[in-house]
């Protein structure tokens, strides 16, 4: 037999054997596995200004506490400071004051910081709010467990018309800005803050209410609210302590701890 015919015959035998094996595998329910590779495209990023460490209320920003970090472009939201919108932000914000806590790795948002030229307390106040101080003690300040940034009700104890005592909630769910001059928890991690003065964040009407209440009250106490109440309205006030019609300013006349009348402020 010629060599060429032998080669052709051998190839035919091998091909038949391979075909038989494949047919046998199919008959047994086997599957031919194919390998696929998934190509993942990386989302474009933008540099965002973030905190390099946790910053408490009242801390000042500096080049050592903030840095640029790559952030997915699709996750950028209004308020983030980017190197495209403010390329000089690290230098421009040097000395700025934090109005709210900022955690390590959190993007720096403009609404959480205030200009470096502001005093710390005035920079912590939102627009339209006032900082008003009231005296407290361990007994009237929830045993010393009221901390800056907590929410409290202000309760007035006064003498009633019949000689007994009356308790009234004159302010509801207001925020504590500071205890004495401490605007954050103690650096050593201790939680209890016992002071003589609590500074509250109030609107103008609430400011008038507490001024009148301080004159009428035998005692003002702070009742600590749950952290779950933080989203509830904070503009509650004892309306009867306000006076005036159509917004006209009035002066309350208080005698022996009771409101006995009012008159226009201009008189």
C-alpha positions in Angstrom: 0.0 0.0 0.0 1.3 3.4 -0.9 2.3 5.7 2.0 -0.1 8.4 1.0 -3.0 6.0 1.3 -1.8 4.9 4.7 -1.7 8.5 5.9 -5.2 9.2 4.6 -6.5 6.1 6.2 -4.9 7.0 9.6 -6.5 10.5 9.5 -9.9 9.0 8.7 -9.6 6.5 11.6 -8.6 9.3 14.1 -11.4 11.5 12.9 -13.9 8.7 13.2 -12.7 8.0 16.8 -13.1 11.7 17.8 -16.5 11.8 16.3 -17.5 8.7 18.2 -16.3 10.1 21.5 -18.2 13.3 21.0 -21.3 11.4 20.0 -20.9 9.2 23.1 -20.6 12.3 25.4 -23.7 13.9 23.9 -25.6 10.6 24.4 -24.6 10.6 28.1 -25.9 14.2 28.6 -22.5 15.8 28.8 -22.0 19.4 27.8 -19.2 21.0 26.0 -18.0 23.9 28.3 -16.9 27.1 26.7 -14.8 29.7 28.6 -15.9 33.3 28.4 -14.2 36.4 29.8 -16.1 39.4 31.1 -14.7 42.8 30.3 -15.3 45.3 33.1 -15.1 49.0 32.1 -14.0 51.3 35.0 -16.3 54.3 35.6 -14.7 57.7 35.2 -13.7 59.4 38.5 -13.5 63.0 39.7 -11.4 64.2 42.6 -13.5 65.2 45.6 -12.3 67.0 48.7 -12.7 64.6 51.7 -11.7 64.6 55.4 -8.5 62.7 56.2 -9.7 62.3 59.8 -12.9 62.7 61.9 -13.5 66.4 62.6 -15.8 67.5 65.5 -18.0 70.6 65.6 -15.8 73.7 65.8 -12.7 72.1 64.3 -10.7 74.1 61.8 -9.8 72.8 58.4 -6.1 72.8 57.2 -4.1 71.0 54.5 -3.3 68.2 57.0 -7.0 67.3 57.6 -8.4 67.4 54.0 -7.3 65.8 50.8 -8.4 65.0 47.2 -9.9 61.5 46.7 -11.1 59.8 43.5 -14.9 59.6 43.5 -17.1 57.8 40.9 -18.4 60.5 38.5 -21.9 59.0 38.6 -22.0 59.4 42.4 -21.2 63.1 42.5 -24.0 65.2 44.1 -24.6 68.9 44.5 -22.6 70.2 47.4 -19.4 68.1 46.9 -16.3 70.2 46.4 -14.4 68.9 43.3 -11.1 69.9 41.8 -13.0 70.9 38.7 -15.2 73.4 40.4 -12.7 74.6 43.1 -9.2 73.5 42.3 -7.8 75.8 45.0 -10.2 74.5 47.7 -7.4 73.1 50.0 -5.8 76.5 50.3 -9.0 78.5 50.2 -10.6 76.6 53.0 -7.6 76.7 55.3 -9.0 77.8 58.8 -12.7 77.2 57.9 -14.8 76.0 60.8 -16.9 72.8 60.9 -20.5 73.5 61.8 -21.4 69.8 62.0 -19.3 66.7 62.6 -17.5 65.3 59.5 -16.2 61.7 59.6 -13.0 60.3 58.2 -13.3 59.9 54.4 -16.6 61.9 54.2 -16.8 64.5 51.4 -16.5 68.1 52.6 -19.8 69.9 51.9 -20.1 73.7 51.9 -23.2 73.6 54.2 -21.1 71.8 56.9 -18.4 74.5 57.2 -18.3 78.2 57.8 -15.8 80.9 56.8 -12.7 81.2 58.9 -13.4 84.9 59.8 -16.6 83.9 61.8 -16.6 83.4 65.5 -17.2 79.7 66.3 -20.7 80.1 67.9 -22.1 82.4 65.3 -20.9 80.0 62.6 -22.8 77.1 64.2 -26.1 79.0 64.0 -28.3 78.3 60.9 -29.8 81.4 59.2 -32.6 82.9 61.2 -31.7 81.2 64.5 -30.5 82.7 67.8 -28.2 81.4 70.5 -29.8 82.0 74.0 -28.3 80.9 77.3 -30.2 79.7 80.3 -29.0 78.6 83.7 -29.0 74.9 84.5 -27.8 72.6 87.3 -27.4 68.8 87.7 -31.0 68.7 88.9 -32.4 70.8 86.0 -30.1 69.5 83.3 -31.1 65.8 83.2 -28.5 64.8 85.7 -25.7 66.1 83.6 -26.5 63.9 80.6 -27.5 66.7 78.3 -24.7 67.1 75.7 -24.1 69.6 72.9 -26.2 68.8 69.9 -28.9 67.0 72.0 -32.6 67.9 71.7 -34.5 69.0 74.8 -37.8 70.4 76.0 -37.7 73.4 78.3 -40.1 73.0 81.2 -41.1 75.9 83.4 -42.2 75.5 87.0 -44.0 78.5 88.4 -46.5 79.4 91.1 -50.1 79.1 90.1 -53.0 81.5 90.7 -54.3 79.4 93.6 -50.9 79.2 95.4 -49.8 75.8 94.1 -47.2 75.1 91.4 -47.8 74.7 87.7 -45.5 73.0 85.2 -45.6 74.0 81.5 -43.5 73.0 78.5 -42.6 76.4 77.0 -40.2 75.1 74.3 -40.2 71.8 72.5 -37.4 69.8 70.8 -34.9 72.6 70.7 -31.2 71.9 70.0 -28.5 72.4 72.6 -25.6 74.3 71.1 -23.2 74.2 74.0 -22.9 73.4 77.7 -21.1 76.3 79.3 -18.6 77.0 76.5 -18.2 73.4 75.5 -19.6 72.8 72.0 -18.7 69.1 71.7 -18.1 66.0 73.8 -15.0 65.9 75.9 -11.9 64.7 74.0 -11.2 61.9 76.6 -14.5 60.3 75.5 -16.4 61.0 78.8 -20.1 61.6 78.1 -21.4 63.5 81.1 -21.2 67.3 80.9 -22.1 69.1 84.1 -22.3 72.9 83.6 -24.0 76.0 84.8 -25.3 77.3 81.5 -26.9 75.7 78.4 -26.9 77.6 75.1 -30.0 76.8 73.0 -30.7 77.3 69.3 -34.0 79.2 69.0 -36.0 81.1 66.5 -37.0 84.7 67.3 -40.4 83.9 68.8 -38.8 81.1 71.0 -36.2 83.7 72.1 -39.0 86.0 73.4 -40.8 83.1 75.1 -37.7 82.0 77.1 -37.0 85.6 78.1 -40.5 85.9 79.6 -40.3 82.4 81.1 -37.0 83.2 82.8 -38.7 86.1 84.6 -41.8 84.1 85.5 -40.3 80.7 86.5 -39.4 79.4 89.9 -37.2 77.0 87.9 -36.5 76.1 84.3 -35.6 72.5 83.5 -34.3 70.7 80.4 -35.9 67.4 79.6 -33.7 65.3 77.3 -35.4 64.1 74.1 -34.7 60.8 72.2 -32.3 61.0 69.3 -35.2 59.6 67.2 -37.0 63.0 67.7 -34.4 65.0 65.8 -36.5 65.2 62.7 -39.6 66.4 64.5 -40.5 70.1 64.4 -38.4 72.3 66.6 -40.4 75.5 66.5 -42.9 74.7 69.3 -43.3 77.4 71.9 -45.9 78.5 74.6 -47.8 81.0 72.4 -49.5 82.6 75.4 -46.2 84.1 76.5 -46.0 86.0 73.2 -47.9 89.2 72.7 -48.7 91.6 70.0 -51.0 91.7 67.0 -50.1 91.6 63.3 -46.5 91.3 64.2 -46.4 94.5 66.2 -43.7 94.2 68.9 -45.1 94.3 72.4 -43.5 94.3 75.9 -44.9 91.9 78.5 -45.6 93.3 81.9 -44.8 90.8 84.6 -45.5 91.3 88.3 -44.7 88.8 91.0 -44.1 86.1 88.4 -47.4 86.7 86.6 -48.2 88.4 83.2 -50.4 91.3 84.2 -50.5 93.0 80.8 -48.6 94.2 77.8 -47.9 97.4 75.9 -46.4 98.4 72.6 -42.6 98.3 72.7 -42.4 101.9 71.4 -44.2 103.3 74.5 
